[in-house]
Amino acid sequence: MAGGGAVAYADIVPDAPAESLEEPDRALAAAETLAHWLDNRFVDPLLGLLLPGVGDLLGSALGLYPVLLAWRRRAPKPLLARMLLNLAADAAGGAIPVIGDLWDFLFRAHARNLQLLRARADGIAVRAHWSDTLVVAVALMLFVSALALPVLAVAWVWHALAAR
């Protein structure tokens, strides 16, 4: 995993396996392919670079697939919150002009989320705490806010160009 460790994984503990090991997990394989292309093949940073604001929004929208997969597999709320926080940090950092493009190359939210999803598939769960509901709510609000930043930036630029 490249980039800094914005999310602590100290609360990950062994749990019962979520899926059978005998059948290939096509959904997890699709999430792995998506993360590989977005982070290792630099599609996410290139989208942000080539389509300022909109590219970051697209990268984050694509990053929702592993989160939805974890949710469908009844992953614990702290795991979902961490995945959403990773996407929020990626989108918010990527929305900053110039510096955000560098941020997208270094902060690999999709690889981080894949690591969390794989851990869950391998039978590793996140310990629950009393504040999990609050963490999920804050993570969701941060993620929605981070998605709104590029949209607001594009609207502002559009408005500025239309005023000329």
Biotite code that builds the C-alpha atoms (Angstrom):
import biotite.structure as struc

atoms = struc.array([
    struc.Atom([0.000, 0.000, 0.000], chain_id="A", res_id=1, res_name="MET", atom_name="CA", element="C"),
    struc.Atom([1.541, 3.271, -1.082], chain_id="A", res_id=2, res_name="ALA", atom_name="CA", element="C"),
    struc.Atom([1.070, 6.656, 0.498], chain_id="A", res_id=3, res_name="GLY", atom_name="CA", element="C"),
    struc.Atom([0.659, 7.575, 4.130], chain_id="A", res_id=4, res_name="GLY", atom_name="CA", element="C"),
    struc.Atom([-1.378, 5.621, 6.630], chain_id="A", res_id=5, res_name="GLY", atom_name="CA", element="C"),
    struc.Atom([-4.419, 7.843, 7.080], chain_id="A", res_id=6, res_name="ALA", atom_name="CA", element="C"),
    struc.Atom([-6.516, 4.946, 8.356], chain_id="A", res_id=7, res_name="VAL", atom_name="CA", element="C"),
    struc.Atom([-5.439, 2.832, 11.320], chain_id="A", res_id=8, res_name="ALA", atom_name="CA", element="C"),
    struc.Atom([-6.034, -0.885, 11.039], chain_id="A", res_id=9, res_name="TYR", atom_name="CA", element="C"),
    struc.Atom([-5.360, -1.677, 14.705], chain_id="A", res_id=10, res_name="ALA", atom_name="CA", element="C"),
    struc.Atom([-8.909, -2.878, 15.310], chain_id="A", res_id=11, res_name="ASP", atom_name="CA", element="C"),
    struc.Atom([-8.809, -5.630, 12.681], chain_id="A", res_id=12, res_name="ILE", atom_name="CA", element="C"),
    struc.Atom([-9.250, -9.024, 14.342], chain_id="A", res_id=13, res_name="VAL", atom_name="CA", element="C"),
    struc.Atom([-9.807, -12.582, 13.030], chain_id="A", res_id=14, res_name="PRO", atom_name="CA", element="C"),
    struc.Atom([-13.405, -13.596, 12.357], chain_id="A", res_id=15, res_name="ASP", atom_name="CA", element="C"),
    struc.Atom([-15.234, -16.357, 10.496], chain_id="A", res_id=16, res_name="ALA", atom_name="CA", element="C"),
    struc.Atom([-14.700, -16.369, 6.686], chain_id="A", res_id=17, res_name="PRO", atom_name="CA", element="C"),
    struc.Atom([-17.388, -14.427, 4.814], chain_id="A", res_id=18, res_name="ALA", atom_name="CA", element="C"),
    struc.Atom([-17.251, -16.490, 1.593], chain_id="A", res_id=19, res_name="GLU", atom_name="CA", element="C"),
    struc.Atom([-16.555, -20.078, 0.630], chain_id="A", res_id=20, res_name="SER", atom_name="CA", element="C"),
    struc.Atom([-12.976, -20.621, -0.491], chain_id="A", res_id=21, res_name="LEU", atom_name="CA", element="C"),
    struc.Atom([-13.958, -23.300, -3.009], chain_id="A", res_id=22, res_name="GLU", atom_name="CA", element="C"),
    struc.Atom([-15.644, -21.006, -5.545], chain_id="A", res_id=23, res_name="GLU", atom_name="CA", element="C"),
    struc.Atom([-13.888, -18.043, -7.150], chain_id="A", res_id=24, res_name="PRO", atom_name="CA", element="C"),
    struc.Atom([-15.211, -14.761, -5.854], chain_id="A", res_id=25, res_name="ASP", atom_name="CA", element="C"),
    struc.Atom([-16.078, -12.869, -9.044], chain_id="A", res_id=26, res_name="ARG", atom_name="CA", element="C"),
    struc.Atom([-17.237, -9.732, -7.248], chain_id="A", res_id=27, res_name="ALA", atom_name="CA", element="C"),
    struc.Atom([-13.976, -9.510, -5.289], chain_id="A", res_id=28, res_name="LEU", atom_name="CA", element="C"),
    struc.Atom([-12.024, -10.161, -8.492], chain_id="A", res_id=29, res_name="ALA", atom_name="CA", element="C"),
    struc.Atom([-13.901, -7.276, -10.155], chain_id="A", res_id=30, res_name="ALA", atom_name="CA", element="C"),
    struc.Atom([-13.069, -5.023, -7.191], chain_id="A", res_id=31, res_name="ALA", atom_name="CA", element="C"),
    struc.Atom([-9.395, -6.067, -7.475], chain_id="A", res_id=32, res_name="GLU", atom_name="CA", element="C"),
    struc.Atom([-9.363, -5.255, -11.197], chain_id="A", res_id=33, res_name="THR", atom_name="CA", element="C"),
    struc.Atom([-11.014, -1.904, -10.563], chain_id="A", res_id=34, res_name="LEU", atom_name="CA", element="C"),
    struc.Atom([-8.531, -0.978, -7.813], chain_id="A", res_id=35, res_name="ALA", atom_name="CA", element="C"),
    struc.Atom([-5.617, -2.115, -9.972], chain_id="A", res_id=36, res_name="HIS", atom_name="CA", element="C"),
    struc.Atom([-6.670, 0.085, -12.877], chain_id="A", res_id=37, res_name="TRP", atom_name="CA", element="C"),
    struc.Atom([-7.606, 3.085, -10.760], chain_id="A", res_id=38, res_name="LEU", atom_name="CA", element="C"),
    struc.Atom([-4.490, 3.114, -8.559], chain_id="A", res_id=39, res_name="ASP", atom_name="CA", element="C"),
    struc.Atom([-1.723, 1.000, -10.144], chain_id="A", res_id=40, res_name="ASN", atom_name="CA", element="C"),
    struc.Atom([-2.472, 2.024, -13.724], chain_id="A", res_id=41, res_name="ARG", atom_name="CA", element="C"),
    struc.Atom([-3.082, 5.609, -12.544], chain_id="A", res_id=42, res_name="PHE", atom_name="CA", element="C"),
    struc.Atom([-6.535, 5.975, -14.102], chain_id="A", res_id=43, res_name="VAL", atom_name="CA", element="C"),
    struc.Atom([-7.830, 7.805, -10.999], chain_id="A", res_id=44, res_name="ASP", atom_name="CA", element="C"),
    struc.Atom([-5.070, 10.468, -10.978], chain_id="A", res_id=45, res_name="PRO", atom_name="CA", element="C"),
    struc.Atom([-5.242, 10.836, -14.762], chain_id="A", res_id=46, res_name="LEU", atom_name="CA", element="C"),
    struc.Atom([-9.006, 11.363, -14.630], chain_id="A", res_id=47, res_name="LEU", atom_name="CA", element="C"),
    struc.Atom([-8.452, 14.143, -12.090], chain_id="A", res_id=48, res_name="GLY", atom_name="CA", element="C"),
    struc.Atom([-5.671, 15.652, -14.177], chain_id="A", res_id=49, res_name="LEU", atom_name="CA", element="C"),
    struc.Atom([-7.471, 15.513, -17.521], chain_id="A", res_id=50, res_name="LEU", atom_name="CA", element="C"),
    struc.Atom([-10.949, 16.361, -16.213], chain_id="A", res_id=51, res_name="LEU", atom_name="CA", element="C"),
    struc.Atom([-10.447, 18.684, -13.220], chain_id="A", res_id=52, res_name="PRO", atom_name="CA", element="C"),
    struc.Atom([-13.235, 18.232, -10.690], chain_id="A", res_id=53, res_name="GLY", atom_name="CA", element="C"),
    struc.Atom([-15.280, 15.872, -12.837], chain_id="A", res_id=54, res_name="VAL", atom_name="CA", element="C"),
    struc.Atom([-12.470, 13.294, -12.972], chain_id="A", res_id=55, res_name="GLY", atom_name="CA", element="C"),
    struc.Atom([-12.219, 13.210, -9.180], chain_id="A", res_id=56, res_name="ASP", atom_name="CA", element="C"),
    struc.Atom([-15.977, 12.725, -9.009], chain_id="A", res_id=57, res_name="LEU", atom_name="CA", element="C"),
    struc.Atom([-15.790, 9.835, -11.502], chain_id="A", res_id=58, res_name="LEU", atom_name="CA", element="C"),
    struc.Atom([-12.912, 8.212, -9.601], chain_id="A", res_id=59, res_name="GLY", atom_name="CA", element="C"),
    struc.Atom([-14.842, 8.399, -6.345], chain_id="A", res_id=60, res_name="SER", atom_name="CA", element="C"),
    struc.Atom([-18.018, 7.098, -7.957], chain_id="A", res_id=61, res_name="ALA", atom_name="CA", element="C"),
    struc.Atom([-16.105, 4.097, -9.320], chain_id="A", res_id=62, res_name="LEU", atom_name="CA", element="C"),
    struc.Atom([-14.612, 3.630, -5.862], chain_id="A", res_id=63, res_name="GLY", atom_name="CA", element="C"),
    struc.Atom([-18.082, 3.055, -4.439], chain_id="A", res_id=64, res_name="LEU", atom_name="CA", element="C"),
    struc.Atom([-18.201, -0.461, -5.938], chain_id="A", res_id=65, res_name="TYR", atom_name="CA", element="C"),
    struc.Atom([-16.035, -2.092, -3.211], chain_id="A", res_id=66, res_name="PRO", atom_name="CA", element="C"),
    struc.Atom([-17.958, -0.151, -0.535], chain_id="A", res_id=67, res_name="VAL", atom_name="CA", element="C"),
    struc.Atom([-21.282, -1.411, -1.901], chain_id="A", res_id=68, res_name="LEU", atom_name="CA", element="C"),
    struc.Atom([-19.827, -4.907, -2.120], chain_id="A", res_id=69, res_name="LEU", atom_name="CA", element="C"),
    struc.Atom([-18.755, -4.744, 1.531], chain_id="A", res_id=70, res_name="ALA", atom_name="CA", element="C"),
    struc.Atom([-22.185, -3.398, 2.500], chain_id="A", res_id=71, res_name="TRP", atom_name="CA", element="C"),
    struc.Atom([-23.974, -6.198, 0.587], chain_id="A", res_id=72, res_name="ARG", atom_name="CA", element="C"),
    struc.Atom([-21.789, -8.707, 2.445], chain_id="A", res_id=73, res_name="ARG", atom_name="CA", element="C"),
    struc.Atom([-22.889, -7.184, 5.728], chain_id="A", res_id=74, res_name="ARG", atom_name="CA", element="C"),
    struc.Atom([-19.483, -5.799, 6.632], chain_id="A", res_id=75, res_name="ALA", atom_name="CA", element="C"),
    struc.Atom([-19.330, -4.086, 10.013], chain_id="A", res_id=76, res_name="PRO", atom_name="CA", element="C"),
    struc.Atom([-20.021, -0.367, 10.161], chain_id="A", res_id=77, res_name="LYS", atom_name="CA", element="C"),
    struc.Atom([-16.430, 0.574, 11.110], chain_id="A", res_id=78, res_name="PRO", atom_name="CA", element="C"),
    struc.Atom([-15.126, -1.131, 7.969], chain_id="A", res_id=79, res_name="LEU", atom_name="CA", element="C"),
    struc.Atom([-17.656, 0.726, 5.812], chain_id="A", res_id=80, res_name="LEU", atom_name="CA", element="C"),
    struc.Atom([-16.747, 3.973, 7.573], chain_id="A", res_id=81, res_name="ALA", atom_name="CA", element="C"),
    struc.Atom([-13.048, 3.449, 6.889], chain_id="A", res_id=82, res_name="ARG", atom_name="CA", element="C"),
    struc.Atom([-13.742, 2.732, 3.244], chain_id="A", res_id=83, res_name="MET", atom_name="CA", element="C"),
    struc.Atom([-15.868, 5.871, 2.920], chain_id="A", res_id=84, res_name="LEU", atom_name="CA", element="C"),
    struc.Atom([-13.235, 7.931, 4.736], chain_id="A", res_id=85, res_name="LEU", atom_name="CA", element="C"),
    struc.Atom([-10.594, 6.678, 2.291], chain_id="A", res_id=86, res_name="ASN", atom_name="CA", element="C"),
    struc.Atom([-12.760, 7.757, -0.652], chain_id="A", res_id=87, res_name="LEU", atom_name="CA", element="C"),
    struc.Atom([-13.549, 11.089, 1.002], chain_id="A", res_id=88, res_name="ALA", atom_name="CA", element="C"),
    struc.Atom([-9.848, 11.787, 1.609], chain_id="A", res_id=89, res_name="ALA", atom_name="CA", element="C"),
    struc.Atom([-9.058, 10.842, -1.986], chain_id="A", res_id=90, res_name="ASP", atom_name="CA", element="C"),
    struc.Atom([-11.804, 13.053, -3.427], chain_id="A", res_id=91, res_name="ALA", atom_name="CA", element="C"),
    struc.Atom([-11.139, 16.012, -1.140], chain_id="A", res_id=92, res_name="ALA", atom_name="CA", element="C"),
    struc.Atom([-7.386, 15.904, -1.695], chain_id="A", res_id=93, res_name="GLY", atom_name="CA", element="C"),
    struc.Atom([-7.796, 15.433, -5.433], chain_id="A", res_id=94, res_name="GLY", atom_name="CA", element="C"),
    struc.Atom([-10.074, 18.465, -5.694], chain_id="A", res_id=95, res_name="ALA", atom_name="CA", element="C"),
    struc.Atom([-7.230, 20.851, -4.788], chain_id="A", res_id=96, res_name="ILE", atom_name="CA", element="C"),
    struc.Atom([-5.726, 22.278, -7.999], chain_id="A", res_id=97, res_name="PRO", atom_name="CA", element="C"),
    struc.Atom([-2.203, 20.997, -8.864], chain_id="A", res_id=98, res_name="VAL", atom_name="CA", element="C"),
    struc.Atom([-1.480, 19.627, -5.365], chain_id="A", res_id=99, res_name="ILE", atom_name="CA", element="C"),
    struc.Atom([-4.551, 17.420, -5.686], chain_id="A", res_id=100, res_name="GLY", atom_name="CA", element="C"),
    struc.Atom([-3.128, 15.776, -8.790], chain_id="A", res_id=101, res_name="ASP", atom_name="CA", element="C"),
    struc.Atom([-0.023, 14.807, -6.821], chain_id="A", res_id=102, res_name="LEU", atom_name="CA", element="C"),
    struc.Atom([-2.237, 13.663, -3.942], chain_id="A", res_id=103, res_name="TRP", atom_name="CA", element="C"),
    struc.Atom([-4.107, 11.311, -6.303], chain_id="A", res_id=104, res_name="ASP", atom_name="CA", element="C"),
    struc.Atom([-0.840, 9.654, -7.317], chain_id="A", res_id=105, res_name="PHE", atom_name="CA", element="C"),
    struc.Atom([0.235, 9.130, -3.689], chain_id="A", res_id=106, res_name="LEU", atom_name="CA", element="C"),
    struc.Atom([-2.985, 8.411, -1.773], chain_id="A", res_id=107, res_name="PHE", atom_name="CA", element="C"),
    struc.Atom([-4.353, 5.162, -3.113], chain_id="A", res_id=108, res_name="ARG", atom_name="CA", element="C"),
    struc.Atom([-7.845, 4.992, -1.671], chain_id="A", res_id=109, res_name="ALA", atom_name="CA", element="C"),
    struc.Atom([-8.920, 2.170, -3.977], chain_id="A", res_id=110, res_name="HIS", atom_name="CA", element="C"),
    struc.Atom([-5.986, -0.052, -2.953], chain_id="A", res_id=111, res_name="ALA", atom_name="CA", element="C"),
    struc.Atom([-6.690, 0.747, 0.714], chain_id="A", res_id=112, res_name="ARG", atom_name="CA", element="C"),
    struc.Atom([-10.340, -0.187, 0.307], chain_id="A", res_id=113, res_name="ASN", atom_name="CA", element="C"),
    struc.Atom([-9.407, -3.354, -1.540], chain_id="A", res_id=114, res_name="LEU", atom_name="CA", element="C"),
    struc.Atom([-7.143, -4.308, 1.373], chain_id="A", res_id=115, res_name="GLN", atom_name="CA", element="C"),
    struc.Atom([-10.063, -3.838, 3.771], chain_id="A", res_id=116, res_name="LEU", atom_name="CA", element="C"),
    struc.Atom([-12.392, -5.820, 1.486], chain_id="A", res_id=117, res_name="LEU", atom_name="CA", element="C"),
    struc.Atom([-9.865, -8.647, 1.124], chain_id="A", res_id=118, res_name="ARG", atom_name="CA", element="C"),
    struc.Atom([-9.363, -8.754, 4.883], chain_id="A", res_id=119, res_name="ALA", atom_name="CA", element="C"),
    struc.Atom([-13.112, -9.141, 5.299], chain_id="A", res_id=120, res_name="ARG", atom_name="CA", element="C"),
    struc.Atom([-13.256, -11.875, 2.638], chain_id="A", res_id=121, res_name="ALA", atom_name="CA", element="C"),
    struc.Atom([-10.387, -13.682, 4.386], chain_id="A", res_id=122, res_name="ASP", atom_name="CA", element="C"),
    struc.Atom([-12.343, -13.730, 7.616], chain_id="A", res_id=123, res_name="GLY", atom_name="CA", element="C"),
    struc.Atom([-10.940, -10.649, 9.275], chain_id="A", res_id=124, res_name="ILE", atom_name="CA", element="C"),
    struc.Atom([-13.440, -8.235, 10.800], chain_id="A", res_id=125, res_name="ALA", atom_name="CA", element="C"),
    struc.Atom([-13.223, -4.828, 12.409], chain_id="A", res_id=126, res_name="VAL", atom_name="CA", element="C"),
    struc.Atom([-13.996, -4.648, 16.112], chain_id="A", res_id=127, res_name="ARG", atom_name="CA", element="C"),
    struc.Atom([-17.184, -2.739, 16.836], chain_id="A", res_id=128, res_name="ALA", atom_name="CA", element="C"),
    struc.Atom([-17.295, 0.198, 19.247], chain_id="A", res_id=129, res_name="HIS", atom_name="CA", element="C"),
    struc.Atom([-20.200, 2.211, 20.686], chain_id="A", res_id=130, res_name="TRP", atom_name="CA", element="C"),
    struc.Atom([-19.375, 5.128, 18.397], chain_id="A", res_id=131, res_name="SER", atom_name="CA", element="C"),
    struc.Atom([-19.631, 3.159, 15.148], chain_id="A", res_id=132, res_name="ASP", atom_name="CA", element="C"),
    struc.Atom([-22.923, 4.741, 14.102], chain_id="A", res_id=133, res_name="THR", atom_name="CA", element="C"),
    struc.Atom([-21.483, 8.212, 14.591], chain_id="A", res_id=134, res_name="LEU", atom_name="CA", element="C"),
    struc.Atom([-18.344, 7.271, 12.647], chain_id="A", res_id=135, res_name="VAL", atom_name="CA", element="C"),
    struc.Atom([-20.413, 5.953, 9.734], chain_id="A", res_id=136, res_name="VAL", atom_name="CA", element="C"),
    struc.Atom([-22.599, 9.078, 9.702], chain_id="A", res_id=137, res_name="ALA", atom_name="CA", element="C"),
    struc.Atom([-19.568, 11.396, 9.744], chain_id="A", res_id=138, res_name="VAL", atom_name="CA", element="C"),
    struc.Atom([-17.800, 9.315, 7.086], chain_id="A", res_id=139, res_name="ALA", atom_name="CA", element="C"),
    struc.Atom([-20.862, 9.459, 4.847], chain_id="A", res_id=140, res_name="LEU", atom_name="CA", element="C"),
    struc.Atom([-21.178, 13.229, 5.301], chain_id="A", res_id=141, res_name="MET", atom_name="CA", element="C"),
    struc.Atom([-17.464, 13.699, 4.557], chain_id="A", res_id=142, res_name="LEU", atom_name="CA", element="C"),
    struc.Atom([-17.733, 11.518, 1.467], chain_id="A", res_id=143, res_name="PHE", atom_name="CA", element="C"),
    struc.Atom([-20.768, 13.415, 0.149], chain_id="A", res_id=144, res_name="VAL", atom_name="CA", element="C"),
    struc.Atom([-19.015, 16.718, 0.909], chain_id="A", res_id=145, res_name="SER", atom_name="CA", element="C"),
    struc.Atom([-15.879, 15.560, -0.881], chain_id="A", res_id=146, res_name="ALA", atom_name="CA", element="C"),
    struc.Atom([-17.970, 14.568, -3.894], chain_id="A", res_id=147, res_name="LEU", atom_name="CA", element="C"),
    struc.Atom([-19.685, 17.950, -3.834], chain_id="A", res_id=148, res_name="ALA", atom_name="CA", element="C"),
    struc.Atom([-16.398, 19.915, -3.942], chain_id="A", res_id=149, res_name="LEU", atom_name="CA", element="C"),
    struc.Atom([-15.575, 19.119, -7.591], chain_id="A", res_id=150, res_name="PRO", atom_name="CA", element="C"),
    struc.Atom([-19.191, 19.703, -8.626], chain_id="A", res_id=151, res_name="VAL", atom_name="CA", element="C"),
    struc.Atom([-19.180, 23.100, -6.902], chain_id="A", res_id=152, res_name="LEU", atom_name="CA", element="C"),
    struc.Atom([-15.826, 23.961, -8.504], chain_id="A", res_id=153, res_name="ALA", atom_name="CA", element="C"),
    struc.Atom([-17.136, 23.120, -11.981], chain_id="A", res_id=154, res_name="VAL", atom_name="CA", element="C"),
    struc.Atom([-20.309, 25.134, -11.314], chain_id="A", res_id=155, res_name="ALA", atom_name="CA", element="C"),
    struc.Atom([-18.218, 28.094, -10.159], chain_id="A", res_id=156, res_name="TRP", atom_name="CA", element="C"),
    struc.Atom([-16.013, 27.945, -13.276], chain_id="A", res_id=157, res_name="VAL", atom_name="CA", element="C"),
    struc.Atom([-19.085, 27.569, -15.487], chain_id="A", res_id=158, res_name="TRP", atom_name="CA", element="C"),
    struc.Atom([-20.699, 30.569, -13.809], chain_id="A", res_id=159, res_name="HIS", atom_name="CA", element="C"),
    struc.Atom([-17.506, 32.630, -14.171], chain_id="A", res_id=160, res_name="ALA", atom_name="CA", element="C"),
    struc.Atom([-17.239, 31.771, -17.877], chain_id="A", res_id=161, res_name="LEU", atom_name="CA", element="C"),
    struc.Atom([-20.912, 32.483, -18.495], chain_id="A", res_id=162, res_name="ALA", atom_name="CA", element="C"),
    struc.Atom([-20.612, 35.908, -16.846], chain_id="A", res_id=163, res_name="ALA", atom_name="CA", element="C"),
    struc.Atom([-18.089, 37.033, -19.496], chain_id="A", res_id=164, res_name="ARG", atom_name="CA", element="C"),
])
